[in-house]
Amino acid sequence: MESFGKSALITGASRGIGKAIAEAFAAEGFRLTLTCSNSIEVLDELAGHLQTAYGVSCRALQADMGSEQDVERVFADLRSLDVLVNNAGMAHFGLLSDMTADQWHRILAVNLDSCFYTCRAAIPLMLQRHAGRILNISSVWGARGASMEVAYSASKGGMNAFTKALAKELAPSNIQVNAIACGVIDTAMNSVLSREELEMLREEIPAGRLGEVREVAKLALQLARSPSYLTGQIITMDGGWYT
């Protein structure tokens, strides 16, 4: 997929993996629409940086991607879309027995409902050109499950199944759907872990370190350019942890 004239929507782009993906795509000349749920000042600053550094169009929007109305607002002004990156997500650490119904539904809304809302809105735009790429940022816990992260694991497991099923549905229309299942990436989401817990994780990971956001971003860009026959795949990026 050539980058010239291409457009991408990246959700949850104000920090971490989403921010790194935005920079990688901007460096390749993509016109960007970026969203975040809360940190709009941070996202505005990022959009300004990307426009100045790479000479690309970059629009920053505050939107809750777990809200159908907010997603409709994001897509209201989009006339074309070549790549959709569903990166918006949130974690919840704690016993399932202590979790409220509201907390459960919030995790599912942000991590999984958002994929439904964005993909439903993006598909007609991609069908116009009989081409498109959808990339979902998942987790190894979507396949393995994690104690104290039942809701998060369930949401990412749902995202993986969503990815595979939608890929089959859209393959005849030349729209590819894939996911990156991340292992332990060095982001703020993992700041709840103690130094000792992080060191134990490093010892478990064959690569001997946490993943870097720029590595996820590089893979995301590669998938945006990958052969059209590559679809319906959950690509694990975890340093050999659960390979």
Secondary structure, DSSP 8 states (H G I E B T S, - for coil): ---TT-EEEESS-SSHHHHHHHHHHHHTT-EEEEEESS-HHHHHHHHHHHHHHH---EEEEE--TT-HHHHHHHHTT-S--SEEEE-------S-GGG--HHHHHHHHIIIIIHHHHHHHHHHHHHHTTT-EEEEEEEETHHHH--TT-HHHHHHHHHHHHHHHHHHHHHGGGTEEEEEEEE-SBSSGGGGGS-HHHHHHHHHHSTTSS-B-HHHHHHHHHHHHTS-TT--S-EEEESTTS--
